[in-house]
Amino acid sequence: MERKMINDETLELVTGGSIIFNGDCTTCGRKNNAEYKVLNFDAILEYVKANRSKMPEKQMMIHMLELGYITANN
């Protein structure tokens, strides 16, 4: 796969990392894409942009759960 430079506008196009979403971005997780129900996708994108270099993805998921951006998908 070709490597390309990204910026804030193209961050949504990035695939990779350990946080994965299902096709319509209604669920996400680290082990599979159905661990959590997405409640606020736009807030998740902003949170990841703001914190991607400050903390690991596992910690981001915990904080997004606390903030109400996602909820456990039981």
Backbone as a ProteinNet text record, in pm:
[ID]
protein_1_A
[PRIMARY]
MERKMINDETLELVTGGSIIFNGDCTTCGRKNNAEYKVLNFDAILEYVKANRSKMPEKQMMIHMLELGYITANN
[TERTIARY]
84.5	0	88.4	50.2	126.1	114.7	224.6	224.5	199.3	113.7	82.8	85.2	120.9	114.6	-31.9	-63.9	-200.1	-200.2	-317.7	-336.9	-469.1	-512	-635.6	-757.3	-759.8	-875.3	-882	-768	-767	-750.6	-751.9	-735.2	-840.4	-963.2	-1070.2	-1042.2	-954.2	-922.3	-817.7	-758.1	-651.6	-709.6	-650.3	-685.1	-562.7	-584.6	-473.1	-491.8	-395.6	-411.1	-492.8	-522.1	-594.7	-741.6	-786.2	-929.4	-989	-1084.1	-1146.2	-1295.7	-1352.2	-1494.6	-1557.2	-1686.7	-1756.9	-1780.8	-1837.8	-1853	-1928.6	-2033.1	-2110.1	-2076.2	-1969.1	-1916.5	-2016.9	-2101.9	-2196.8	-2145.5	-2042.7	-1978	-1827.7	-1754.2	-1608.3	-1550.6	-1420.5	-1351.8	-1205.2	-1135	-992.4	-968.1	-1050.1	-1033	-1119.7	-1232.1	-1320.1	-1402.4	-1474.6	-1545.9	-1686.6	-1716.3	-1849.6	-1844.4	-1734.1	-1723.2	-1805.3	-1809.8	-1876.8	-1971.5	-2081.9	-2174.4	-2127.1	-2117	-2073.3	-2193.2	-2179	-2285.7	-2259.8	-2132.6	-2099.6	-1971.7	-1986.2	-1871.9	-1787.3	-1851	-1776.5	-1690.7	-1744.4	-1667.5	-1549.7	-1568.9	-1460.8	-1347.8	-1381.3	-1278.3	-1200.3	-1269.3	-1202	-1115	-1164.6	-1089.4	-961.5	-973.1	-856.1	-755.2	-801.2	-710.1	-634.7	-705.4	-646.2	-553.1	-571.8	-498.7	-412.4	-406.5	-336.6	-188.1	-127.4	15	38.8	-69	-56.3	-82	-156.4	-190.9	-215.5	-202.4	-229.1	-377.9	-407.8	-546.7	-632.7	-575.2	-652.3	-701.5	-615.5	-654.3	-756.7	-741.8	-841	-978.9	-983.7	-1112.9	-1176.8	-1096.8	-1149	-1204.9	-1132.2	-1179.2	-1303.6	-1308.3	-1426.8	-1549.5	-1530.4	-1639.8	-1687.4	-1593.5	-1627.8	-1696.9	-1655.9	-1713.6	-1850.1	-1887	-2016.7	-2015.5	-1898.6	-1889.8	-1920.2	-1893.9	-1922.4	-1985.9	-2049.6	-2105.7	-2082.1	-2074.7	-2052.2	-2163.8	-2129.7	-2225.8	-2256.5	-2354.9	-2390.2	-2489.5
-118.1	0	123.6	220.4	344.1	428.7	487.2	576.8	719.1	791.6	929.9	1014.2	1139.3	1234.3	1263.3	1285.4	1319.2	1451	1509.8	1629.5	1615	1718.5	1709.1	1677.5	1725	1701.5	1557.7	1491.5	1355.3	1249	1287.8	1190.5	1080.8	1115	1015.6	904.5	928.4	828.8	727.6	751.5	663.6	531.9	424	293.4	240.5	175	125.7	161.1	129.4	150.3	36.8	47.8	-61.7	-30.9	91.9	122.9	99.9	7.7	-23.7	1.6	43.9	73.5	-21.3	-46.3	-122.6	-30.4	-83.4	-9.5	121.4	127.6	252.4	332.9	294.9	366.8	376.7	275.6	274.4	192.4	110.1	36.1	40.9	18.4	19.8	-64.2	-81	-152.8	-165.9	-232.2	-256.8	-402	-493.5	-635.3	-674.7	-610.6	-628.3	-501.6	-489.2	-363.3	-360.4	-449.7	-451.7	-446.4	-402	-394.1	-278.8	-167.2	-47.3	8.5	65.9	137.1	281.8	335.3	473.8	565.8	659.4	754.7	891.1	925.7	1056.4	1043.3	1005.5	980.7	1106.2	1220.7	1345.2	1379.1	1358.3	1384.5	1288.2	1163.3	1065.5	1112.2	1155.4	1203.8	1320	1414.3	1529.6	1486.8	1393.9	1346.2	1274.7	1189.4	1117.3	1215.2	1312.5	1413.2	1486.7	1522.1	1600.7	1518.5	1386.6	1305.7	1194.8	1181.6	1069.1	1063.6	1176.1	1174.1	1184.2	1191.8	1211.9	1086.6	990.4	872.2	752.6	632.4	513.3	499.4	423.5	406.8	340.3	248.8	185.3	290.6	383.1	489.7	583	610.4	693	627.7	495.7	425.4	438.1	424.3	437.7	577.7	679.1	817	845.1	792.5	815.3	748.2	636.3	570	659.3	712.3	802.4	930.6	979.6	1103	1079.9	954.8	924.9	925	919	913	771.4	672.5	531.4	469.1	355.4	279.8	131.8	53	-90.2	-149.7	-233.5	-295.1	-434.5	-444.4	-574.7	-651.2
0	0	0	-77.2	-89.1	38	81.1	196.5	149.4	223.2	189.2	314.4	300	411.1	442.1	570.8	609.1	685.1	693.8	774	847.9	919.1	997.6	912.4	787.9	701.1	650.8	639.9	585.5	692.7	820.9	928.7	922.7	885.2	880.1	780	685.2	583	628.8	744.5	792.8	841.6	797.7	851.2	922.8	1031.3	1109.4	1254.6	1335.1	1477.9	1537.2	1663.7	1727.4	1751.3	1725.2	1735.1	1596.7	1589.8	1460.6	1467.2	1355.3	1343.9	1243.2	1260.9	1157.6	1038.2	931.7	806.1	816	897.5	906.9	1032.9	1101.2	1218.2	1333.1	1349	1460.6	1577.5	1554.9	1662.9	1642.8	1752.2	1745	1857.1	1855.1	1961.4	1932.4	2023.8	2004.6	1966.8	2016.8	1984.2	1864.8	1852.5	1736.3	1722	1613.3	1589.6	1648.7	1743	1802.9	1955.3	2013	2158.8	2216.9	2145.6	2194.5	2089.3	2136.7	2048.7	2041.4	1921.7	1900.7	1922.7	2015.2	2044.6	1981.6	1961.5	1904.3	1821.9	1696.7	1609.4	1588.8	1568.6	1547.9	1669.5	1789.9	1911.7	1923	1880.2	1881.3	1789.8	1669.4	1576.3	1635.2	1694.2	1754.6	1872	1953.1	2068.3	2023.2	1923.2	1873.2	1814.2	1737.5	1681.6	1792.3	1898.1	2005.9	2094.4	2099.5	2196.1	2138	2008	1946.4	1978.4	2008.3	2042.3	2193.1	2270.2	2414.1	2496.4	2442	2521	2430.4	2485.1	2403.9	2373.1	2268.8	2226.4	2333.7	2410.7	2518.3	2616.8	2654.5	2746.4	2682.4	2552.4	2483.3	2488.4	2467.7	2471.2	2609.6	2714.3	2851.2	2872.7	2828.5	2845.1	2760.5	2637.8	2553.9	2614.4	2681.5	2752.2	2866.8	2944	3054.9	3006.3	2890.1	2834.3	2769	2748.9	2687.9	2536.9	2475.1	2329.2	2278.7	2364.6	2333.8	2458.4	2439.5	2551.7	2524.6	2631.2	2614.2	2529.7	2435.4	2343.8	2394.9	2482.8	2543.8	2460.9
[MASK]
++++++++++++++++++++++++++++++++++++++++++++++++++++++++++++++++++++++++++

